[in-house]
Amino acid sequence: MKRRKFLKGTGIVLGATAIGGLAGLNVINSKISENLDSSLLLKESNKWSNWSGGQVCEPSSFFIPKNEQDLINKLKTTSNKFRVVGGGHSFSPVVPTNDILSSLKNLNKIISIDKNAKEVTVQSGIPLSDLTPQLHKNGLAFLNQGDIDKQTLGGAVSTSTHGTGKDLQSFAGFVKKFKLIIANGEILNCSSEENSEIFYGGTVALGSLGIVTEYTVQLTDTYKLEEKVYPADLNETLDNFWNLVEENRNFEIFPFFYSDQVVVKTLNKTSKNITKVEQPFLSDDFLLALGLTLSGDSGSRTDKVQNLISGLIDSTSKINDSYKIYPSVRNVKFNEMEYQIPKEKGIACVREILKTGQKLKVPIFFPLEIRVVKQDDFWMSPFYKRDVMSISVHQFADKEYNKYFPIFHEIFKRYEGRPHWGKLSYYDREGIKKLYPKYDDFVKLRNELDPKKRFSNDYINKIFG
């Protein structure tokens, strides 16, 4: 939710006064921090941390290859386990390792652009925020994006990161082919025509089959989007949810645990002129940090603050090029769980999550995030062979989440929820196996390509054996 003036003058003043004047403002600002460069170790430390600080490890070495051949040489001359980090925006323990941790930050170049086919071949280590402006200059754009663009292309694809839209797939769905380097240093070119089993099994594989260094991705012509954000009645919106999905290219909602108001966000293509957006007096990050600070660890206080804020939400709209509309600035750190629920079960699941949170008086100020994603054919994709409703639960990075997230997990589990691979979940191997029809085929493929499990860590072993 971006650029909304959802707290106005008196609310801000009262809130800042309530937590102690200038001292209170310092507390608020301490919750806002710039994005961490996850391609480096923490300063004055041999440790690595993800963006939220929820995943930390101390690798035996940190390797940044100069180029693809440098990476191949490293694989051939060592026998260590090997994990790769992208933008560090995964909340799950998909990255941490005590062995070699590698960043592909130098593999960040566009190899070629085919404007007729609307395809780009690009190295996997490029951040989306660097790639999209370059694509725009060449008259091309992604069909869809999520609301964060700090991930690398490789990280976004391998975890099946997504945006929202009934006709729109995740980043994995845009992939036409990729180059995979396996444990012995061999290069495999994979597409639906060449090494097709590896293509469908390895596009979404969490880096467990090898290291992808290059993708060819399907794009589209550049386009503009009109974003509209507005408050609405929660129950009416849930009752009418799928009609609203049909009426909008991109549709998502943000329900609060303790409010009967919901924030609705729509994106639709437009030929209208780009609009000038006035910068608010206080940033959304500041306002979010204010709400988090006022709520504290009390469910009853969170109830009051959420109702205050939801009652002050304004309707806003803006128009810009797609790659500028999709991403949000996210400097208030949080941890997140997200599950993909079969479309027909989604609304019931949302209602139960909200009801349970209210009953438990959870001190979660963040709203839920509800999106929709089109199915694909990748074996370990959360969207394999089914259209879904995506439901996310967030908690501020410095607050306890393990008291409540496992309870929500059990609800998601009853609704056959598949976890987002880059976000927190509580499934073990047997739980994952029940959710993925091609699970055994994937495990067999992994055993063939990486028999010594060089590309594993504790999390990979937990879910794939």
N, C-alpha and C positions, 0 to 999 in steps of 0.2 A: 504494500500500500504506500504510494509515494505522492509527495507534494500535496498533501491534504492539510488544510488548516483545521485539524480536528480538536485542537485546544485553542481557545481564544483568550484575549487579554486577562480577564478576571480569573479564569481557571488556572492560567499559568502563574499569575502572581500569588494566588492562594496556595498553589502547590509548592512553589519555591519557598514561601514563607513557612509553610507547615514543616518543611524539613530543615529549616534553620538558616535562612538568608544566604549569605555568600558561602558559608560552609556547605549548605545544602546544594548550591550550584556546583561546588567542587565535586560533591558526591555524584551528581548527575553526569557531569562531564567525564568523570573517571570511568563511566560505563561505555563511553564512546571511544573507539580506538581505530586506527587505520588498519587496512588489510595487511596481514602478515605475509612476508615473502617466504613461501613454503619450499622454495628451491634452495634455501640456505638453512644451516643449523641455527639454533638460537644463539644470540650473542653471548660470548664468554661461556660457552657450554658445548658439549658434544651431543646435546639432545636435539631432537626434532619435535615440533608440535604442529598439529593441524591448526586451522584458522580459529576455531573456538577454544582451543586449549584443552579440549576433552580427550584428545589422543596424543600421547607423548611416548617417545622411544629414544634409546641411545644406541644407534647403529654402530657396528664395528668400524665402518668406513662410509664416507659419503662421496659418491662418484658422479661427476657431471661430465659425460662424454662430449668431446669436441665435435664429433660427427658420428655417423652411423658405423663407420669402420672401427672407430675407437670403441664403440659399444661391443661390436662383434669380437674384437680382440680381447676385451675384458672377460666376456663370457667364455672364450676359448682357453684363457690362461688362468682362470680361477675355477674353483668348484663350490664356492660359497652360494648360499641362498641369496636371492636378488629380488628386491621390491622396488617399484618405481612410484614416485610421488609426482602429482600434477600440480594443481593449484592449491591443494591442501584444504579443499572445501568438503571433503567427506567427513561425516560425523561417526561413521562406523569404523571399526579397527581394521580397515582394509589395507592400510599402509604400514603400521608399525612393525619393525623388525629389529633384531639384535645383530643381523648380518649386514650385507651391503644394501644401502639405501641410495637410489639413483634418481636424479632429476634430468629430464630431457630438455631443459631450458634452452640449450643451444640448437636443438632440432626444431627450429621455429620458422622455417622458410616455406613460402609457397613455391612448389615445384613447377606447376603449369596450370594454366587456365584455359578451358575450352568454352568459349562464349557461345558457340552454336549448340553444344550439348548442355550448356549451363552446368558444367562440372569443374571442380577444382581438385587438384592433387596437392596435398599439403602435408608437412611434417607434423607429427602428433603432439610435439611439445609446445606448440603455439597456443598462447592464451586466447580464448574467444574474443576478449576485449581488444586484442591486437589484430585478430583475423578479420572481424566484421567490417572495420573501416576500410581495409584493403579490398575486400570483396565489393563494397559499395562503390569505390572508385572505378571498379571494372564493370559496374552495372549489374552486380549480382548480390544476392542475399540468401540467408537461410530461410527455409519455408516456415520455420518456427524457432523460438528460443525460450529458455526459462527466464526467471527474473533475476538471475545472477550470471554474470559473464566473466568472472575471474577464474573459472576453471580452464584447464587446457582442453584442447579438442580430444586428446586421448582419454583423459579422465572422464569427460562428459559422455563419450561414446561407450566406454567400457563399463560404466555404471548405469547406463540407460537413462541419463539425465534428460529432463523433458520440460515442456511448457504446458499449455492447455489448449484444447480444441478438439471437437468431436471427429474431425477429418485429419488430424495432425498427429504424426508419430513422434517418438523421442528422437534424440540425436542419432541413435543407432539406426533408425529407419532411413536416414539420409545416406548411409554408407553404401557405396557401389563396390568398392574393393579396398583391400588393405594389405600392407606388407608386414609379415610377422617374423621376428627373429626368435628361434627356439633355443633351447638350452645349449646345444652343441655349436651354436653360431650360424646354423643354416638359415637361409632366407626362404620363406614360403610366401608366394603371391596368392591371395585368396579372394575369390569372388563367387557369385552364384554359378559361374561356368568353370572356374578353376579352383581346385581344392574346396569344393562346395560344402563338404561337411565341416571343414574348419571355418569356413565363412559363416555358416549359420550357428555353429557351436562356439566360435571364438569372437564374434563381434561384441557380445556382452559376456565377458569372462573374468572381469576383475583383475586382469593381468596375470591370471593363473596358468595360462598356456604358453606364454612367452611375452615378448615385448613388441608391441606394434609401433613402428617408426613412421609410418606413412599411411594416409587415407586418401581415397578418391571419393568425393562427396557430391551428391546431387543438390543443386541450388535452384533458384528461380530468379527472375528479373527483380530489380529493386522495386520496393513499394513503400507507400506511406500508410501509417496506421493512425486512427483516431481513438484515443483512450478516453473512456468515461469511467469515473469513480463516483459512486453515490450510495447513500444509506437507504436501507429498505427494511421492511418487516421480516423477521427471521422465518416465521412459520409460513408466511405467504411465499417467500422466496424458495423455501425447501419444497413446498407443494407444487410450485411452478418451475422447478429447477430444470427439468429436461426440455421444457418448451423454450426457456431462456437460452439453453445450450444450442438448440436448433436455430435460434434467431441471430446468433452472434458467432463470428469466426473464432474468437478466443473469449472464453467466459470462465470466471472464477469468483468465488465468494470467500469472505473472511468472517466467520461467526465467532463471537465472543462466548466464553463459558457462562457469563452472568448477565447478558443483555438480550433483550428481545429484538434488538436491531442487528443488522448484518451489513457489512460493507460489500458492495458489488463492484466488480471491475470487468469492463468489456473492452475488447479491441476489435476494430473492423477496418478493412481496407478503405481508403478514401483517395480522391483526387483533389481534395481541398488543399489550400495553401498551408504551409507549416505555420504554426502559431508561436508567438513569443510567450514564454512562460516566465512569470515573475517569481523571483526567488523569495521564499517566505522569510519573515523576520527571524523565526527560529526553525531549524532544520527538523525534518521528521525524526532523525536519530535523536535529537535533543528531546523531542516530545515523547518518543518511545521510552527513552531513559528516565524521563520524569515519571511516567506512569509506572515503570518497573520499580523505581525508588519509593514512590508513594505506596505502592501495594505491599512492599516488604515480603514477608513470608506468611502473611495472613490471608486466608481465603475470604474472610468477611471484608477485609480492606480491599482486596482485589475486586470483589463484587461491587463495592461502592465506586472505586476508581473507574472500572470498566463502564459502569452505567453513566458516570459523568462524561467520559470521553465519547462513548457511542452516541450520546445525546448532542454532541457538538460537532459531529462529522458534517463537512460540507460536500456538496456535489462539485466536481471539477471535470474539466476536459482539456485535452491538448492533442495536437497533431504534429507528427514528426516522421522521419525515416524510421523504418521498422527496427533497425539495429540500435537506435537511440531510445525507442519506446519500450522495448522489452525489458532491459535490465534496470534494476533498482540499486540505489546506494545502500549497502548494508554494513554499517560500522558498529552497530550494537550487537555484540556477539551472543550467540545462542547455540543450544544443541537441539537436534530435531530428530523425530521419528516420522516415517511416512510409509503407508501401506496402500497397495493398489487393490481395490475391491471390485468384484464383478459388478458391472454397470447396474444390473437390476437389484442389487443388494445395497447400493451405496447410500441412499437416503436413510434407510433404516439404521445403518451403521453410524452415520453422522449423528442422528438423534440419540442413539444410545451412548455415544462418546460424550456428547454434551450433557446428557442427563446424569451420567456417572460422575463427570467432573463436578457438577453442581452438588451432587449428593456427598461427594468426598470433600467438598470445599477446597478444591485444589488451588494453590496460590500461583496460578499461571495467568499472567497478564496478557501474554501473546494470544491473538486469535488463532483459531484453526485456519488452515488454507485448503480449500476444496477445488480440485481441478478435474479435467477429463482428458483421457489420452486414447488414441486409436491403437488397435492391436497390431502386432508384427509377427515375424516368423523366426525370431532368434531364440534358440533353445532356452537360455537362462535369462531372457528378458522378463521383467515383471508383467509385460504386456503380451506375452506369448499367447497367440490365438484367442485373445479376448479383449474387448473394449472395457475400459475401467473408469471408476471414479477414484481419484487420488486424494487421500486424506492425510494431512500433516499436522503434527502436534509439536509446538516449540516450547522451550524453556530457556530463560536467560542463562548464559554460560556459567555464572557464579552461583546459580541456585541448584538445589537438589532436584534431580529428575528421576532417579531410580526408585523413588518411593511410589511414583504414579505411572511412569511409562510401562512397567510390566503389567499393570492392571489394564491399561489401554491395549497392550499387546494381546491379552487374552480375548478382548472383544474383537479386535481385528482378526484374530485367528479363527473365531467362530464364523466370521463372514468370509472366510477363505482368502484373507488378505496376503498378498505377496509383498515382501519388503522392498523398498528402494535400497539398492545395494550400497549407496553412499550414505545411508542414514541409519540411525540406531534401530535395532530390532533384537528380539530375544529367541529366535528360532535356533534349534540345533539341526544336525544333519537329517534326522528322520522327519522333522517338521518341514524342512525345505524340500525333501524328496517327494513328499505327498503333494506339493504344490506345483511341481514341474514335471510334465509328462516325459520330457526328454532328459531327465536328470541322469539316469543310468548311462545313456549315450554320451552325455557330457563327461561323466567321470571316466568312462572308457577312453574317450578322446584325450583327456588330460593325462591319463596313465601312459598313453602312446607317445604324446609329445613331450612330456616332462616326467619320465619314470622315476627320477630321483627327487622330484618335488622341489626343484631349485627356486621356483617362483611362488613358493607358499610362505605363509606365516601362520600364527596360531588361529586367526580368524578363518583363513582359507581352509586350513585343515579341519576346523570345527564344522564347516558347512559342506565340504566336499570330501573329507576323509584323507 
